[in-house]
Amino acid sequence: MNTRYLSASTLRTLPPKLALAQAIAMLIATGAHAQSVQELDLTTVEAESIERDAVVEVITADDINAEMVDNFEDLVRFIPHVSVSRGDDRWGASGFNIRGLDEDRVAINVDGVPQGETLKYEGGQAYGYFKGSRNGVDIEALKAVEIVKGADAILSGNGSLAGAVNMTTKDPADFLTDQGNDSGFAVKTGYTGLNDEMMASFSAANRTGKLESLLVYTRREGHEFENYDMDGLDVDGAGRETPDPQDNQLDSALVKFIYDLTPNSEIGLVGSYYERNANTDNRSFNGGWYSDRVGDDFNETKRVGIFYNLDMQTAFFDSVVTALNDQNVLMEANTHQEVNIQIPGFPNFNTNERRISTRAYEQDLLQLTVDFNKAVADHSLVYGLEVQDKAFKNTQIRQSDNLLDDSDEWVTSNIGALVPASEADVYTLYGLDTFYLGDNTQMRLGLRYDDYTYDAEADENFSDDTATLGEVSFDAVTWTVGVEQGLSNTLSLEAGVSTGFRAPTIEDMYSISGTFDDWNTVPNADLEAEYSTNFDIALVGEYAAGDVRIGAFRSNYDDFIDYQTVNGTNTNTGLPDPDGYLVPFNSNDVEMQGLEFSANIDLNAAIGAAQGLTMSFSAAYTDGEEANGDPVYSVQPLNAVWRTGYTSPTGKWGASLVTTYNEGKANDDSYDTDATGTRIYPLYLSNTATLFDLMVYVDLLENLRLTAGAFNLTDKEYYTWDSVRFIDQGDLRPGIGVTGNGIRRYSEPGRSFEVNLNLTF
């Protein structure tokens, strides 16, 4: 379990529920001092030390440097059936896809703090005005990332239906010697041809007496991500073959202070800031009704917090981590464009004006967590509580200048929010016990309880036309049971059942679009939480020459939230609306199953090859089925990764060749069935591709390392399923969608190069 540096400002007045929980934590800590019988060395519970039923991949800062990771797509590019969808580059990554599910169905936590919810406006994605992104941390601020495949509510919380991504930020100790006064510095700079990005990062750490401090600052400046042929058709409109031009800038800062109160306790302060600015010339949207569209977008995530760690052997715990977080996430999309709409027979819809549309989504989180560890005989117990106070606010403002007159007067209007201003109160209790039954059997038992209360109210931005706003409450009970049975000194069988849940988001319950006589999306405040039950079984071998894992899983999802089309009447015409409108609902069961394989081999120990020569192989296959028998659209095709690496005996240079196989998506695995029973197949499918990537490093000086990479060495033209599955030609509004060879702008990059230089001292 990641150490939780869950931040918040102690200068603000705490809500009563947080004050109560904090008082409980302080009383426990006070009691611990009163009955202390032994001082222990201060320890940190790391993510990989807690056994799980699901499959866990841990990526370290060394891995991030060696594999030249610049963004979250790079982070998981060599992990089968874990991916990140860039989609429209204007909005950045929209979350992770694990075992076939994505976005809010995969939990994302940074130092234990959940990241923001998505807001993507289900009824109006084709217009491209707004799509909230969840990722608000830069790669250079991280020392470890834990990828959890499978349900993991006990330790990863809300949203971990299919898995979780748990990130841990760097600490001063990562740059310092174990004891004594010390200072450490690191400077890293790099260039990647993938998006013509320049990066510079500076880290400084210090220990003076009992105080440790850290600063990590990163700056990135780049452009649009390239596609396969940047010399493709450079035109406006849906037939555009090259990506829309973009300039983007990212600034990230992480600050930590940790002070040793006693030999077995410490108090710390953490602050982080992430800001991304992107200016996108949306030329692919120009044409017909729209022209001169430019997106000027801003993403900001701020966090400040305080934490207290205590190691002391008591009747209730051996160690405790108390932390308070205050996080603010702001996403703002500004769209500049000229609109010229002429609809014969509907004079009220005729428009010729310049517009600046500003859509913003702000999410505030105040979170208190108290986590305990206790060892009793053969039992290792982890338990704790969590309290969250959330607030959500969305606004949509339009400035317009009528081009049919000469006044040049801009008029500002409130066009209504996509979701109402809302608050959410969340209470959580959890416990996990890991223990032994004899010498060869390890068991895991875990239980978690979550209580949610949402409160939404109408205001000047959101009117309650559908009479659905108010207070909504529900709770969720999740659990896990696992066993690891040793079969021999080298072979073991792992099996387990784990559960996950996802609370309905504000968008799920309250999102509305259209007008009262012509809805596009209608809310449903009676939604239930989604649940998943994940069954994992694996045969694991650990040998002197390496390890191997062969596993299978099955996941059942209940009360899956989906959208259904309901026919309605458009009173503008007095006729039934052939398009109908969308309503979220809890569908019947969804089932997923799959196979996973991984092996790591030291070729020197296995077959007497050169020392330092290693090989690894991993592959994953997933199949998913909805209640009506349709395939789950977001499931990735079969893919496999084969890596051959070499590290010189001195460790001063090394190389890695990675071969990635991605199977193409098939029609029979990607259709929807409409109300008449007709199968609707996708317009575009991903193709089968085998890719080769080469990465090398060399130590130019003792503390100076050069890392270089060449990606897609054979210059293969290919498309990923996550990039093309969102494309829909069915939307016939002028200037929207893909026509002709416009799909080419969604192709992946051809051959590209990257170089980094890392200095530590």
PyMOL commands that set and color helices and strands:
alter all, ss='L'
color gray80, all
select helices_A, chain A and resi 16-34+47-49+61-66+72-75+103-105+122-127+139-141+153-156+172-175+283-285+347-349+506-510+603-607+667-669+721-724+742-746
alter helices_A, ss='H'
color red, helices_A
select strands_A, chain A and resi 55-60+82-84+96-98+106-110+113-114+142-149+163-169+182-192+197-208+211-223+246-262+265-281+290-311+319-341+351-376+379-402+410-414+422-436+441-456+471-486+491-502+513-515+518-521+530-543+546-558+561-570+575-586+590-602+613-625+639-647+653-662+672-673+679-680+689-701+704-711+752-760
alter strands_A, ss='S'
color yellow, strands_A
deselect
rebuild
show_as cartoon
